[in-house]
Amino acid sequence: MLTLIAAIRRKPGMTHQAFLHYLQHVHGSLAAANPLGIGRYIQNHVFDASFGSEGDPAYLTEFGRDSVTELHFENMEALAATMSDPYSREVIGPDGAHFNDLPSALALLTRPVALMPLPAPDEREGLVKVLHFVRRPEEPAPVDVAERWQTAHEEVLAEQEPQVKALRGYVQHRQVPGAERALRHFGGEGAPRFAGVAALYYDSREEALAHFPAYERSLRERSAATGGFYDPCRSFVLYSSEVTIF
C-alpha cells in the first residue's frame, strides 16, 4: 500500500471556507466521478496549525496550509496509471489551479506503518487528526531516520501514560522514492526533504490541542539527545478533520 500525501494552501484572494467548499464539493466530485486506480481518497481539512521552533528564523519562511490530500494506491503501477491517464492530465490536474497555490504545494509518496491500530473508517467521524510533517535534518542525515523516529515515539508513550490514553490511533507515513513525476501533479518544486508524516487521532479538538504539543516537545527532546533524526525548525503540524471523498 502506498499513500500520496499533498499539503496545499489556498490560492491568493480565496478564503479558507471557499477553498474547503471547492476542494470537497467541486474537485472532490470530479475525482469521485472517475477514481481510476485510487483505492481511497481522503481530504484533511485544517482548522489549526503550528510551524517551526520558537526563536528560529526558519519560522518566517514557512507557509500555512489549508488542507492535506491523501490518495491511497495498491502499488506503484496503479499510481503511475492514474497520474498518466488523460482524465488526470486534462481534468483533475488543470482544476487544481482554481484553488491550489501551486508553487507552495508540498507532496510526497509514503508507505504507511500503523504503530497503533486505527478506528474503523466509519468510526472516525468526529475524531481530530493531527498531521506532523517531519523534516529530515540537513546532510549528512542519519540513514536510520525511520527507526529513530519510531523508537522516540515509543519512548514518549512508555513514559507518558496520558499520551497513551488520549491517542485513538497512530500511523507513520514514511517517505519512499520513485514518484517524482506524480508529485509534480500537485505543484511545488524539487524533491521533498521530509522523512514522512505522522497521523495521530484524538477524540476532540480539545484533546488534540491539550496533548499533542507535549508529545511533540518530548519527541523533539529525544531527537536532540540522539544527534537529531529530524529538523523541528522546518517541520510543521496541522490539526484537521478527515473527510472521505470515496
C-alpha positions as CSV (number, residue, x, y, z in Angstrom):
1,M,0.0,0.0,0.0
2,L,1.2,3.5,-0.9
3,T,-0.1,6.9,0.1
4,L,0.5,10.0,-1.9
5,I,0.2,13.0,0.5
6,A,-0.1,16.6,-0.6
7,A,-0.2,19.6,1.8
8,I,-1.6,22.6,0.0
9,R,-2.8,26.2,0.7
10,R,-5.4,28.3,-1.0
11,K,-4.7,30.5,-3.9
12,P,-4.3,34.2,-3.3
13,G,-7.6,36.1,-2.7
14,M,-9.5,33.0,-1.6
15,T,-10.9,32.5,1.8
16,H,-10.3,29.3,3.8
17,Q,-14.0,28.4,3.7
18,A,-14.3,29.0,0.0
19,F,-11.2,26.8,-0.5
20,L,-12.6,23.9,1.5
21,H,-16.0,24.1,-0.2
22,Y,-14.5,24.0,-3.7
23,L,-12.0,21.3,-2.7
24,Q,-14.6,19.0,-1.3
25,H,-17.7,19.6,-3.4
26,V,-16.2,20.5,-6.8
27,H,-12.8,19.0,-7.0
28,G,-13.8,16.0,-4.9
29,S,-16.8,15.4,-7.1
30,L,-14.6,15.4,-10.2
31,A,-12.3,12.8,-8.7
32,A,-15.2,10.6,-7.4
33,A,-16.7,10.6,-10.9
34,N,-13.7,8.7,-12.2
35,P,-11.5,7.2,-9.4
36,L,-9.1,5.5,-11.8
37,G,-6.6,3.5,-9.8
38,I,-7.1,5.3,-6.5
39,G,-8.3,2.9,-3.7
40,R,-9.2,5.7,-1.3
41,Y,-9.3,9.5,-1.4
42,I,-9.2,11.4,1.9
43,Q,-9.2,15.2,2.4
44,N,-7.9,16.5,5.7
45,H,-9.4,20.0,6.3
46,V,-7.1,22.0,8.5
47,F,-8.5,24.2,11.4
48,D,-5.3,25.0,13.2
49,A,-1.5,24.6,12.8
50,S,1.9,25.3,14.2
51,F,5.2,25.8,12.4
52,G,8.8,25.5,13.3
53,S,10.5,26.1,16.6
54,E,10.3,29.2,18.8
55,G,13.1,31.7,18.2
56,D,14.2,30.1,14.9
57,P,14.2,32.3,11.8
58,A,13.0,29.4,9.6
59,Y,9.6,30.0,11.0
60,L,9.3,33.2,8.9
61,T,9.7,31.2,5.7
62,E,7.0,28.6,6.3
63,F,3.6,28.9,4.7
64,G,0.3,28.0,6.3
65,R,-1.7,25.0,4.9
66,D,-5.4,24.7,4.4
67,S,-5.8,21.0,3.5
68,V,-3.9,17.7,3.1
69,T,-4.9,15.3,0.4
70,E,-4.3,11.6,0.8
71,L,-4.6,9.3,-2.2
72,H,-4.2,5.6,-1.4
73,F,-2.9,3.2,-4.1
74,E,-2.4,-0.6,-4.1
75,N,1.0,-0.3,-5.7
76,M,3.3,1.9,-7.9
77,E,1.7,0.6,-11.1
78,A,-1.8,1.8,-10.0
79,L,-0.3,5.2,-9.1
80,A,1.6,5.6,-12.4
81,A,-1.5,4.6,-14.5
82,T,-3.7,7.1,-12.6
83,M,-1.4,10.0,-13.0
84,S,-0.7,9.3,-16.7
85,D,-4.4,8.8,-17.5
86,P,-6.0,11.6,-19.7
87,Y,-8.6,12.3,-17.1
88,S,-5.9,13.1,-14.5
89,R,-3.9,15.2,-17.0
90,E,-6.8,17.0,-18.7
91,V,-9.5,17.3,-16.0
92,I,-8.2,16.8,-12.4
93,G,-4.8,18.4,-12.9
94,P,-6.0,21.7,-14.5
95,D,-8.8,22.0,-12.0
96,G,-6.2,22.3,-9.2
97,A,-5.3,25.8,-10.5
98,H,-8.8,27.0,-9.4
99,F,-8.0,26.6,-5.7
100,N,-4.4,25.4,-5.1
101,D,-1.5,27.9,-4.7
102,L,0.7,25.6,-6.8
103,P,4.2,27.0,-6.2
104,S,3.9,26.4,-2.4
105,A,2.4,22.8,-2.6
106,L,4.3,20.0,-0.8
107,A,3.8,16.4,-2.0
108,L,5.5,13.2,-1.0
109,L,4.9,9.5,-1.6
110,T,4.8,7.3,1.5
111,R,4.3,3.8,2.8
112,P,2.0,3.8,6.0
113,V,3.1,1.9,9.1
114,A,0.4,1.6,11.7
115,L,2.0,1.7,15.2
116,M,-1.3,2.0,17.0
117,P,-4.4,0.4,15.4
118,L,-6.8,2.9,13.8
119,P,-10.5,3.1,14.4
120,A,-12.6,1.7,11.5
121,P,-13.3,4.3,8.8
122,D,-17.0,4.6,9.9
123,E,-15.9,5.2,13.5
124,R,-13.5,8.1,12.7
125,E,-16.3,10.7,12.2
126,G,-15.8,13.5,14.7
127,L,-12.2,12.5,15.5
128,V,-9.4,15.1,15.1
129,K,-6.4,14.1,13.0
130,V,-3.1,15.7,13.8
131,L,-0.6,15.6,10.9
132,H,3.0,16.1,11.9
133,F,5.2,16.7,8.8
134,V,8.7,15.5,9.9
135,R,11.5,17.2,8.1
136,R,14.8,15.4,7.6
137,P,17.9,17.2,9.0
138,E,20.4,18.7,6.7
139,E,23.1,16.4,5.3
140,P,24.6,14.3,6.5
141,A,21.3,12.9,7.7
142,P,21.3,9.6,9.7
143,V,20.4,6.6,7.5
144,D,18.1,5.2,10.1
145,V,15.7,8.1,10.5
146,A,12.6,5.9,10.4
147,E,13.9,3.6,13.1
148,R,14.9,6.5,15.4
149,W,11.6,8.2,14.8
150,Q,9.7,5.1,15.8
151,T,11.8,4.5,18.8
152,A,11.4,8.1,20.0
153,H,7.6,7.8,19.6
154,E,7.5,4.6,21.6
155,E,9.7,6.0,24.4
156,V,7.3,9.0,24.7
157,L,4.3,6.8,25.1
158,A,6.1,4.5,27.5
159,E,6.9,7.4,29.8
160,Q,3.7,9.5,29.5
161,E,0.6,7.5,30.3
162,P,-1.8,10.4,29.5
163,Q,-0.5,10.4,25.9
164,V,-1.4,6.7,25.5
165,K,-4.9,7.3,26.9
166,A,-5.5,10.3,24.7
167,L,-4.4,8.6,21.4
168,R,-7.0,6.8,19.3
169,G,-4.6,5.7,16.6
170,Y,-1.2,6.4,15.2
171,V,0.3,5.9,11.7
172,Q,3.8,6.8,10.4
173,H,3.6,7.6,6.7
174,R,7.3,7.1,5.7
175,Q,8.6,8.7,2.6
176,V,9.6,6.4,-0.3
177,P,11.3,7.4,-3.6
178,G,10.2,6.8,-7.1
179,A,7.2,9.1,-7.9
180,E,8.7,12.4,-8.8
181,R,6.5,12.9,-11.9
182,A,3.4,12.1,-9.9
183,L,4.3,14.5,-7.2
184,R,4.6,17.4,-9.7
185,H,0.9,16.9,-10.4
186,F,0.3,19.0,-7.2
187,G,2.8,21.8,-7.9
188,G,5.8,22.8,-5.9
189,E,9.4,22.3,-6.9
190,G,12.2,20.0,-6.0
191,A,12.3,16.7,-4.2
192,P,10.7,16.8,-0.7
193,R,13.1,16.5,2.2
194,F,10.6,15.1,4.6
195,A,11.1,11.8,6.4
196,G,7.3,11.4,6.4
197,V,4.1,12.4,8.1
198,A,2.7,11.1,11.4
199,A,-1.0,10.9,11.7
200,L,-2.3,11.0,15.3
201,Y,-6.1,10.6,16.1
202,Y,-7.8,12.2,19.1
203,D,-11.4,12.4,20.3
204,S,-11.8,16.1,20.0
205,R,-10.1,19.4,19.3
206,E,-9.6,20.0,23.0
207,E,-7.9,16.6,23.4
208,A,-5.6,17.2,20.4
209,L,-4.6,20.7,21.4
210,A,-4.1,19.6,25.0
211,H,-2.0,16.6,24.4
212,F,-0.1,16.9,21.1
213,P,2.1,19.9,22.0
214,A,3.5,18.0,25.0
215,Y,4.1,14.9,22.8
216,E,5.9,17.0,20.2
217,R,8.1,18.6,22.8
218,S,9.2,15.2,24.1
219,L,9.8,13.9,20.6
220,R,12.0,17.0,19.9
221,E,14.0,16.4,23.1
222,R,14.7,12.8,22.1
223,S,15.8,13.8,18.7
224,A,18.2,16.4,20.1
225,A,19.6,13.8,22.6
226,T,20.3,11.3,19.9
227,G,22.0,13.5,17.3
228,G,18.9,14.8,15.6
229,F,16.8,12.5,13.4
230,Y,14.6,15.3,12.3
231,D,14.7,19.1,12.0
232,P,11.9,20.6,14.2
233,C,12.6,24.1,12.8
234,R,11.3,23.2,9.4
235,S,8.8,20.6,10.5
236,F,5.1,21.6,11.0
237,V,1.9,20.4,12.5
238,L,-1.7,20.5,11.1
239,Y,-4.8,19.9,13.1
240,S,-7.6,18.7,10.8
241,S,-10.9,16.9,10.3
242,E,-10.9,13.9,8.0
243,V,-13.3,14.0,5.1
244,T,-13.7,10.8,2.9
245,I,-14.4,11.6,-0.7
246,F,-14.5,7.9,-1.7
